[in-house]
Amino acid sequence: MKTLPKGYHRWEELEKKWMKNPEFIREWRKIEPEYKLARSLIGARLKKKMTQTQLARKMGTKQPVISRIEAMSSSPSVSLLKRVATALGAKLEISFSL
């Protein structure tokens, strides 16, 4: 495993520490769906070796649309997510867990 520069921490280490804090857990649960969506989109896009611009062009939109989804600064509609999935050659799955 690659060594990080001094002062940097791996996400997994921080997550373990932070998930012991009830206030952090409350706030995390508020943004977790957006985080998972952004992470999933970034992962799929990179797996297809596409830039944000390439994905946007394939969808018939502009790069900032993709950037906003990945930065969790927008709430994309299901229809936009379907267009993203189609452009990536992916299947969109939305679920509720109890």
N, C-alpha and C positions, 0 to 999 in steps of 0.2 A: 504494500500500500504506500502511495506517495506521501511524503512528509509535507505538512502544511507549514507555511511561514509562521514565525513566532507571533502569537496573538490571535491567530485564526483557529477556528474550531470546525469540525465536521458537523453537518446538520444533525446526524444521528446522536452525537454527543449532546448537542444543545437541546434537542428534542427531549431526551431522557431527563435532563435537568429541569427544563421548563414544564414538563408534564407533571411535575410534582407540585406545581403552584396552582391552586384552585382558580385564582383570578386569570392566569394565563389560559387555563383550560376553558373557562367560560368564553373568553375572547376568541380563542382558537376555533371553538365550535361555531362561532358566528361566520367565520371566513373559510372554514374547511372545504365546503363545496366548491367555492371559487378557486381555491388553491388546487384542489384535485383536478378540476377542469383545466386550469392553466397548465399544470404539470403534464397532464395527459396530452393536451394539444402540442405542447413543446416536444414531448417525447415522440409523438407520432410524426410531427413535421421533420424532426431531425432524423428519424429512422428512414424517412423517404428522401433524406438529403436535400430538403427544400429550405430556401430562405423564406422569411416572412413575405417578401416582395413576390417571390415565385408563387407561393400559395395564394396570395391575394389576387394576382393576375389570373390564376387558374379559376378562381371563384368569380372573377369579374368585379372585384372591389379594389380598394387601395390598402397599402401596407399598414397604415395606422389602425385600421380595423383589427387586424391580427395582433398588432402590438398591444392594443387596449385589452383584448381578451387575455393575452399572455401576462400582462401586467396586473390583471385583476382590477382594472379601472373602469370596466363596463360590465353590464349584465346582458349578455347576448341572448337573443331570442332563440327558440327552438328551431325556427326556420333558418336562421343564420348558422346554427350548429350543424344542421343537416347539410347545408352548402359546404361547410368546412369538411365534414365527413366525406361527402361526395368527391371533393377536390383531392382529398388524401387517399381515396379508394378505401375508406374505412367504414365501419358500421357504427352508427351512433346508438349508444345504449344509455338509457336514463332509468334509474331505479330508486325505489324508496326502501329503506330497511328499518325494521322496527326492533 
